[in-house]
Amino acid sequence: MFIPLIFYFFATATAWVYPNPQLEALDRLRWDQTGFNALGISIFVGPCNFFFVDTNATGRSDAADWIRTAYHDMATHNANDGTGGLDASIRFGEEQVRSENVGDGFNNTLSILGIGASRYVSLADTIAVGAIMAFENCGGPEIPFRGGRVDADGPNTPGVPEPQDSLDSHIAAFARQGFTQTEMISLVACGHSFGGVQHALFPDVVPDLNDPTNRQSVQHFDSTFTNFDNKVASEYIAGTTQNPLVVGLNDTKNSDKRIFGSDGNATMLSFANSPQLFATTCSSLIARMVDTVPNGVQLTEVVTPLSVKPANLQLILNGDNMVITADVRFWNMTFDANRVILMLWDDHAGGTHNTTLAARRAGTSSAINDRYSALWYGLDNFAFDGLAGIKTMRFTVNGELEDQDGLGFVVDDSVIFSASSCLFSPHPLAGRLDVAVRNGVNPSRIFLENVKIDSSGHPVITETDIPPPAQPIAANAVYSIWSHNVTDNNLYRIVAEVDGVNISTWANPAGVFSSCPS
């Protein structure tokens, strides 16, 4: 039984501070795995024998594909010159057609994990999270996650070792990637706790198994190929392994046999004798693997869940009112019908106000097979004094204050969406998008940002500038309007550059547009 390492990571990692759009997005990807506000990626490794392409007894699993994808993407790294690494270059056809990258597992993986890519989350980040989820949600140790990876602009140089390569070649390849010989043994064992070798790809290694419960004839690395444990080591040491890269038909391709035995079986014996050692070693090495990135890429701090996290915040100016919609996550909280949660907010006039948050219907979320859970509370279209506005939120839970150690949860209402936005025509869509700018704020630029995912799963960002009005158009005594005509149905983020800082909020939420006056 392994000891979860998350408590160590939480103790040593500095919690991030809201607002931080990048860490908010990474937190959602990492911790809101199922339930309310979840992206839904983790359901593809729950149960762990699930294979989304074909659920009918293929012998394959998404978990194995996700781990293999992360390693093959990282394995192009050259520690000597800092090139390559986990940067989603595996999405390019030029890499996938190489003999080192046979199979459809990479495209299968990217078609799922691309769901998580966004303005603040690269495809490479989702590949890293996918590998971590596969280990954690399938019985493995918890692994610290950092974000900030940058997607490559093109394919990297070849670098993944192949089964027929010599032991010296494998040692050299892992050294280039930044791993010692002992770490090579360990990392291969960690990865090969899942999956196996497919007959169609390596017919000289695996025979056609003629097994209706394993229709793609995958000979597995150990007897529990969809779950993490130390059987890849214990079965190897006991001599009962069916690992096709140890006892395969073609001894030239029995690379695991050469790798595992390269230190006289010392490392594998230690793993066979200690499941906890195997788990802690894999946690450390998988973290290093997914954090292996090209030179110049700066990863974030470890993404830990905030005890309280606002999300999906929308502010809309409607005449002299401001309307707020928000969700608020309370980490590791169990449901209590008598709990009272208040949102307090400070305005620009020095006033403080409060309102009760409602428990969201089905407002729970969880991570790592319900090892952690959260409750969500929130507000929908709550109106308050738009002239006084809002500067900072705080929360109380049955009277106990949550305010980020006195910092509060800062809210910027300098540039927000205006309900005066209207439609010229619903079909085809044509409308005017109005942006309310608080008087005294002097943005150097306001633009609309739209994110689309290209055919390879990489987020592509387009920006459309909104020109300032020739003369101020008053929305009320406090805000003026900047306008832009739109002819599509995209969900935009409004971004304003103010004193070198970007302020952003969502635009054109459903149901706000009315007909423009003729």
Legacy VTK file of the C-alpha trace (Angstrom):
# vtk DataFile Version 3.0
C-alpha trace
ASCII
DATASET POLYDATA
POINTS 518 float
0.000 0.000 0.000
1.653 3.253 -1.055
1.526 6.465 0.931
0.045 9.335 -1.128
2.706 11.947 -1.754
0.270 14.807 -2.217
0.594 15.854 1.417
4.315 16.376 0.934
3.772 18.366 -2.217
1.093 20.492 -0.593
3.387 21.183 2.330
6.287 22.260 0.145
4.446 23.976 -2.728
3.344 27.584 -2.511
-0.382 27.921 -3.130
-1.239 30.231 -5.979
-3.304 33.361 -5.493
-6.570 34.170 -7.256
-6.946 35.793 -9.770
-4.487 34.100 -12.094
-6.140 33.031 -15.391
-3.438 30.515 -16.274
-3.438 28.788 -12.900
-7.239 28.902 -12.759
-7.356 26.990 -16.053
-4.618 24.565 -15.009
-6.324 23.989 -11.657
-9.569 23.114 -13.428
-7.782 20.653 -15.710
-5.890 19.068 -12.825
-8.427 19.004 -10.000
-11.979 19.387 -11.364
-11.836 15.943 -12.917
-15.450 14.790 -12.638
-18.758 16.412 -11.789
-19.604 20.100 -11.872
-17.348 22.322 -14.030
-15.244 19.334 -15.113
-13.791 18.988 -18.603
-14.529 15.261 -18.461
-11.140 13.929 -19.527
-10.762 11.550 -16.595
-13.849 9.524 -17.548
-11.733 7.973 -20.312
-9.583 6.267 -17.658
-12.522 5.323 -15.459
-12.789 2.394 -15.476
-9.129 1.867 -16.254
-9.763 -0.890 -18.806
-11.759 1.557 -20.927
-10.645 2.057 -24.529
-12.799 4.717 -26.130
-12.171 3.770 -29.771
-13.634 0.313 -29.262
-14.980 -0.810 -25.906
-15.432 -4.421 -27.007
-12.591 -6.496 -25.542
-9.664 -5.125 -27.552
-7.039 -5.782 -24.891
-6.102 -2.096 -25.024
-6.752 0.809 -22.646
-6.643 4.589 -22.841
-4.403 4.705 -19.766
-1.614 2.816 -21.532
-1.919 4.984 -24.647
-1.770 8.192 -22.611
1.403 7.134 -20.787
3.055 5.988 -24.024
2.149 9.265 -25.734
3.729 11.337 -22.964
6.962 9.329 -23.043
7.279 9.315 -26.840
6.643 13.069 -26.943
9.275 13.705 -24.259
11.845 11.233 -25.621
13.047 13.651 -28.317
14.677 15.752 -25.580
18.385 16.409 -25.821
19.717 17.455 -22.428
22.970 18.608 -24.027
21.475 21.341 -26.204
18.086 21.747 -24.541
16.018 20.876 -27.599
12.960 18.654 -27.700
10.970 17.413 -24.758
7.311 17.305 -23.856
5.985 19.895 -26.309
3.223 18.096 -28.256
5.422 17.636 -31.320
4.025 14.084 -31.425
0.928 15.576 -33.064
2.796 16.133 -36.327
2.494 13.476 -39.001
6.223 13.557 -39.685
6.883 12.214 -36.192
4.051 9.703 -36.203
5.187 7.964 -39.391
8.581 7.118 -37.911
9.157 3.476 -37.002
9.740 4.535 -33.400
6.124 5.805 -33.236
4.087 3.011 -34.790
0.398 2.652 -34.010
-2.713 4.773 -33.680
-2.399 5.383 -29.944
-1.058 8.921 -30.335
-3.940 10.186 -32.443
-6.402 8.374 -30.180
-4.846 10.092 -27.183
-4.740 13.562 -28.703
-8.350 13.364 -29.857
-9.347 13.065 -26.186
-6.788 15.221 -24.418
-7.264 18.076 -26.881
-10.530 18.757 -25.038
-8.476 20.393 -22.311
-6.440 22.761 -24.496
-7.291 26.451 -24.240
-5.870 29.967 -24.183
-3.944 29.129 -21.011
-3.453 25.363 -21.360
-1.270 23.998 -24.148
-1.829 20.640 -25.789
1.485 19.626 -24.195
0.032 20.434 -20.761
-2.910 18.138 -21.446
-0.552 15.328 -22.497
1.243 15.740 -19.166
-2.033 15.732 -17.213
-3.228 12.698 -19.162
-0.190 10.668 -18.103
-0.588 11.802 -14.500
-4.312 10.938 -14.507
-3.595 7.509 -15.952
-1.218 6.695 -13.100
-3.225 8.303 -10.307
-6.727 7.213 -11.315
-5.597 3.651 -11.933
-4.105 2.875 -8.545
-0.829 4.738 -8.797
0.843 7.359 -6.626
-0.018 11.036 -6.771
2.255 13.067 -8.984
2.884 16.831 -8.795
1.720 18.740 -11.869
3.148 21.969 -13.250
1.788 23.800 -16.291
3.175 26.233 -18.797
4.450 23.887 -21.504
4.693 25.381 -24.977
3.512 23.509 -28.058
6.180 22.948 -30.702
5.855 24.612 -34.089
7.037 21.492 -35.897
8.357 17.953 -35.424
11.425 17.255 -33.319
14.349 15.047 -34.264
13.965 11.274 -33.786
14.814 10.008 -30.334
12.587 7.197 -29.048
14.525 3.945 -28.426
13.211 0.897 -30.295
13.038 -2.707 -29.025
15.769 -3.990 -31.334
18.268 -1.360 -30.141
21.242 -2.565 -28.099
21.542 -2.017 -24.367
24.279 0.557 -24.930
21.999 2.396 -27.349
19.192 2.442 -24.797
21.500 3.716 -22.051
22.753 6.459 -24.368
19.218 7.439 -25.428
18.013 7.757 -21.833
21.161 9.672 -20.895
20.405 12.132 -23.709
16.924 12.525 -22.257
18.453 13.230 -18.821
18.086 9.863 -17.058
20.746 7.570 -15.552
20.891 3.821 -16.189
19.080 3.091 -12.908
16.460 5.699 -13.767
16.072 4.113 -17.200
15.291 0.747 -15.599
12.839 2.400 -13.219
11.080 4.556 -15.818
10.575 1.614 -18.185
9.165 -0.468 -15.326
6.844 2.374 -14.281
5.474 2.799 -17.787
5.178 -0.924 -18.373
2.920 -1.380 -15.370
0.309 -0.594 -18.038
-0.411 -1.934 -21.508
1.514 -4.311 -23.707
2.628 -5.041 -27.265
0.138 -5.420 -30.110
0.454 -8.269 -32.598
-0.475 -6.138 -35.614
2.403 -3.740 -34.933
5.016 -6.304 -33.854
4.056 -9.684 -35.368
7.591 -10.997 -34.810
7.249 -10.302 -31.075
3.629 -11.227 -30.317
1.711 -14.029 -32.073
-1.952 -13.800 -32.995
-3.502 -14.748 -29.668
-6.875 -15.833 -31.123
-8.537 -14.610 -27.941
-12.081 -13.183 -28.229
-11.506 -11.268 -24.978
-8.375 -9.658 -26.480
-9.325 -9.022 -30.086
-6.266 -6.911 -30.962
-3.933 -9.613 -29.620
-2.102 -7.451 -27.089
0.364 -9.405 -24.984
0.509 -7.474 -21.733
3.547 -6.428 -19.725
2.060 -7.865 -16.535
-1.102 -9.602 -15.352
-2.709 -6.345 -14.122
-2.120 -4.283 -17.239
-4.836 -1.683 -16.605
-3.766 -0.839 -13.051
-0.607 0.396 -11.406
1.179 -2.022 -9.094
4.583 -3.662 -8.843
3.654 -6.864 -10.674
5.775 -5.843 -13.667
8.702 -6.296 -11.253
7.464 -9.121 -9.022
6.463 -11.339 -11.958
9.779 -10.606 -13.667
11.779 -11.574 -10.575
9.621 -14.665 -9.979
10.168 -15.855 -13.557
6.423 -15.909 -14.279
6.319 -12.806 -16.458
4.602 -12.854 -19.826
6.114 -9.474 -20.723
6.598 -9.713 -24.515
9.743 -7.591 -24.307
11.233 -10.105 -21.862
9.996 -13.455 -23.196
8.946 -12.429 -26.720
9.314 -14.563 -29.830
12.175 -12.439 -31.155
14.973 -12.221 -28.585
16.553 -9.395 -30.567
13.580 -7.259 -29.507
13.493 -8.337 -25.861
14.590 -4.877 -24.757
12.999 -5.038 -21.294
15.010 -8.184 -20.536
18.236 -6.361 -21.410
17.242 -3.176 -19.571
15.894 -4.821 -16.404
18.893 -7.128 -16.118
21.506 -4.489 -16.858
22.333 -3.963 -13.148
22.101 -7.629 -12.201
18.357 -7.204 -11.501
19.085 -5.099 -8.395
16.564 -2.370 -9.207
13.797 -4.760 -10.222
14.401 -6.897 -7.109
14.006 -3.825 -4.899
10.711 -2.992 -6.637
9.465 -6.576 -6.337
10.188 -6.492 -2.608
8.653 -3.067 -1.952
5.469 -1.813 -3.638
5.905 1.444 -1.724
9.415 1.990 -3.106
8.112 1.322 -6.602
5.276 3.825 -6.127
7.451 6.613 -4.723
10.102 6.057 -7.396
7.503 6.190 -10.165
5.921 9.333 -8.717
9.272 11.113 -8.824
10.310 9.859 -12.254
6.964 10.452 -13.990
7.002 14.000 -12.611
10.483 14.493 -14.069
9.432 12.937 -17.349
6.464 15.256 -17.897
8.499 18.253 -16.701
11.211 17.609 -19.290
10.720 20.544 -21.657
12.823 22.521 -24.125
15.195 25.194 -22.844
13.478 28.527 -22.294
10.123 27.044 -21.264
9.277 28.159 -17.729
6.901 25.855 -15.909
4.558 27.115 -13.218
4.679 26.228 -9.570
3.022 22.941 -8.595
-0.702 23.399 -9.183
-2.349 22.844 -5.815
-6.095 23.314 -5.227
-7.127 26.496 -3.437
-9.344 25.983 -0.397
-11.742 28.443 -2.063
-11.697 29.157 -5.786
-14.074 31.443 -7.717
-14.672 30.317 -11.306
-16.707 31.242 -14.372
-17.018 34.836 -13.178
-19.082 37.085 -15.469
-19.853 40.767 -14.920
-22.416 42.521 -17.111
-23.340 46.184 -16.978
-27.100 46.678 -17.316
-28.009 50.334 -17.018
-27.014 51.453 -13.513
-26.867 47.855 -12.300
-24.043 45.361 -12.441
-25.020 41.717 -12.800
-22.717 38.976 -11.560
-22.760 35.246 -12.243
-20.141 33.147 -10.505
-19.356 29.660 -9.246
-17.238 29.139 -6.132
-15.502 25.871 -5.296
-14.921 24.876 -1.673
-12.257 22.195 -1.538
-12.703 18.992 0.459
-16.053 20.105 1.823
-18.880 17.668 2.513
-22.512 18.626 2.053
-24.385 20.213 4.957
-27.902 21.520 4.313
-27.546 23.950 7.219
-24.299 25.499 6.056
-24.462 29.242 5.331
-21.963 30.664 2.864
-21.862 34.395 2.256
-20.078 36.372 -0.420
-18.928 39.753 0.824
-17.758 42.406 -1.593
-16.139 45.802 -1.296
-17.106 48.542 -3.748
-15.325 51.588 -5.153
-17.133 53.886 -2.710
-15.771 52.122 0.364
-18.906 50.130 1.089
-19.114 46.446 2.014
-22.058 44.229 1.101
-22.991 40.576 1.347
-25.314 37.992 -0.134
-25.883 34.289 0.438
-24.485 31.822 -2.081
-26.737 29.019 -3.262
-25.572 25.414 -3.377
-25.324 24.374 -7.011
-27.661 21.618 -8.129
-25.380 18.596 -8.607
-22.674 21.016 -7.525
-20.010 18.539 -6.541
-16.760 17.647 -8.228
-14.016 15.191 -7.445
-10.497 14.182 -8.353
-8.500 10.948 -8.416
-11.396 8.505 -8.120
-13.138 10.530 -5.407
-10.016 10.684 -3.246
-10.699 14.416 -3.144
-14.017 16.165 -3.521
-15.382 19.694 -3.552
-18.692 21.485 -3.289
-19.767 24.345 -5.520
-21.874 27.312 -4.512
-22.708 30.317 -6.625
-24.763 33.216 -7.894
-26.811 33.555 -11.065
-27.568 37.003 -12.491
-27.332 38.732 -9.123
-27.808 42.495 -9.559
-26.214 45.207 -7.421
-25.186 48.864 -7.687
-23.202 49.140 -10.902
-22.028 52.666 -10.183
-20.344 51.581 -6.955
-19.130 48.382 -8.665
-16.978 45.698 -7.083
-13.294 45.569 -6.124
-12.766 42.538 -3.872
-14.695 39.456 -2.822
-14.429 37.516 0.423
-16.398 34.567 1.722
-17.595 33.296 5.073
-18.449 29.664 5.792
-20.699 29.527 8.861
-19.058 32.771 9.948
-15.463 31.680 9.284
-13.656 34.049 6.917
-11.980 32.871 3.702
-10.005 35.751 2.170
-6.644 34.378 0.945
-4.846 35.424 4.132
-6.110 38.980 3.965
-5.597 39.523 0.239
-9.226 38.953 -0.667
-10.287 37.774 -4.115
-9.645 40.726 -6.394
-12.259 41.465 -9.065
-11.530 43.953 -11.855
-14.618 45.707 -13.180
-12.684 48.233 -15.286
-13.743 46.709 -18.612
-16.855 44.517 -18.756
-19.551 43.347 -21.133
-22.579 45.601 -21.546
-26.176 44.397 -21.829
-26.751 47.188 -24.354
-25.216 44.819 -26.925
-27.811 43.975 -29.527
-28.663 41.994 -32.658
-29.206 43.393 -36.128
-30.145 39.951 -37.429
-30.278 36.487 -35.836
-30.026 34.593 -39.178
-27.386 35.157 -40.381
-26.034 36.445 -37.110
-25.091 40.105 -37.086
-24.894 42.235 -33.993
-23.202 44.980 -32.026
-21.024 43.993 -29.097
-20.765 46.753 -26.481
-17.927 46.954 -23.979
-18.317 49.127 -20.879
-15.141 50.950 -19.800
-15.044 52.552 -16.365
-14.312 56.274 -16.599
-10.755 57.120 -15.606
-9.445 53.834 -16.976
-7.356 54.492 -20.068
-6.804 51.232 -21.930
-4.098 51.321 -24.563
-5.985 48.626 -26.428
-9.213 46.618 -26.207
-9.631 43.519 -28.317
-11.765 40.418 -28.663
-9.998 37.116 -28.237
-11.285 33.881 -29.717
-9.669 30.480 -29.277
-10.126 27.608 -31.695
-8.443 24.220 -31.751
-6.727 23.344 -35.029
-6.776 19.914 -36.651
-3.757 18.817 -34.586
-5.345 19.803 -31.261
-3.252 22.951 -30.790
-5.067 26.096 -29.532
-5.012 28.943 -32.068
-5.792 32.443 -30.789
-7.198 35.237 -32.935
-7.465 38.850 -31.817
-9.820 41.517 -33.174
-9.233 45.106 -32.068
-12.134 47.296 -30.961
-11.408 50.910 -31.974
-12.023 53.582 -29.336
-15.058 55.781 -29.985
-14.410 59.170 -31.593
-16.523 60.687 -28.821
-17.312 59.082 -25.445
-20.658 57.290 -25.439
-22.017 57.287 -21.891
-23.545 54.084 -20.550
-24.196 55.800 -17.202
-22.388 58.233 -14.927
-19.478 55.813 -14.432
-19.033 53.832 -17.661
-18.571 54.648 -21.347
-19.158 52.294 -24.282
-16.792 50.962 -26.919
-18.586 49.028 -29.688
-17.743 46.489 -32.352
-19.942 44.722 -34.901
-19.757 40.921 -34.976
-21.025 38.454 -37.566
-20.372 35.097 -35.930
-21.591 33.032 -33.021
-18.280 32.779 -31.195
-17.844 33.129 -27.466
-15.315 35.904 -27.048
-13.069 37.011 -24.250
-12.813 40.795 -23.956
-9.224 41.793 -23.203
-8.087 45.293 -22.262
-4.473 46.399 -21.914
-4.290 48.830 -18.984
-0.912 50.041 -17.683
0.805 47.024 -19.211
-1.586 44.537 -17.609
-4.260 42.535 -19.437
-7.758 42.593 -17.945
-10.126 40.027 -19.392
-13.767 38.995 -19.114
-16.238 36.944 -21.140
-18.398 38.514 -23.840
-21.806 37.789 -25.439
-23.202 35.309 -22.885
-26.374 33.651 -24.110
-29.635 35.501 -23.736
-28.276 39.030 -23.348
-28.662 40.280 -26.900
-31.880 42.110 -27.808
-32.795 43.642 -31.164
-30.882 46.761 -32.098
-33.086 49.842 -32.546
-33.751 50.511 -36.215
LINES 1 519
518 0 1 2 3 4 5 6 7 8 9 10 11 12 13 14 15 16 17 18 19 20 21 22 23 24 25 26 27 28 29 30 31 32 33 34 35 36 37 38 39 40 41 42 43 44 45 46 47 48 49 50 51 52 53 54 55 56 57 58 59 60 61 62 63 64 65 66 67 68 69 70 71 72 73 74 75 76 77 78 79 80 81 82 83 84 85 86 87 88 89 90 91 92 93 94 95 96 97 98 99 100 101 102 103 104 105 106 107 108 109 110 111 112 113 114 115 116 117 118 119 120 121 122 123 124 125 126 127 128 129 130 131 132 133 134 135 136 137 138 139 140 141 142 143 144 145 146 147 148 149 150 151 152 153 154 155 156 157 158 159 160 161 162 163 164 165 166 167 168 169 170 171 172 173 174 175 176 177 178 179 180 181 182 183 184 185 186 187 188 189 190 191 192 193 194 195 196 197 198 199 200 201 202 203 204 205 206 207 208 209 210 211 212 213 214 215 216 217 218 219 220 221 222 223 224 225 226 227 228 229 230 231 232 233 234 235 236 237 238 239 240 241 242 243 244 245 246 247 248 249 250 251 252 253 254 255 256 257 258 259 260 261 262 263 264 265 266 267 268 269 270 271 272 273 274 275 276 277 278 279 280 281 282 283 284 285 286 287 288 289 290 291 292 293 294 295 296 297 298 299 300 301 302 303 304 305 306 307 308 309 310 311 312 313 314 315 316 317 318 319 320 321 322 323 324 325 326 327 328 329 330 331 332 333 334 335 336 337 338 339 340 341 342 343 344 345 346 347 348 349 350 351 352 353 354 355 356 357 358 359 360 361 362 363 364 365 366 367 368 369 370 371 372 373 374 375 376 377 378 379 380 381 382 383 384 385 386 387 388 389 390 391 392 393 394 395 396 397 398 399 400 401 402 403 404 405 406 407 408 409 410 411 412 413 414 415 416 417 418 419 420 421 422 423 424 425 426 427 428 429 430 431 432 433 434 435 436 437 438 439 440 441 442 443 444 445 446 447 448 449 450 451 452 453 454 455 456 457 458 459 460 461 462 463 464 465 466 467 468 469 470 471 472 473 474 475 476 477 478 479 480 481 482 483 484 485 486 487 488 489 490 491 492 493 494 495 496 497 498 499 500 501 502 503 504 505 506 507 508 509 510 511 512 513 514 515 516 517
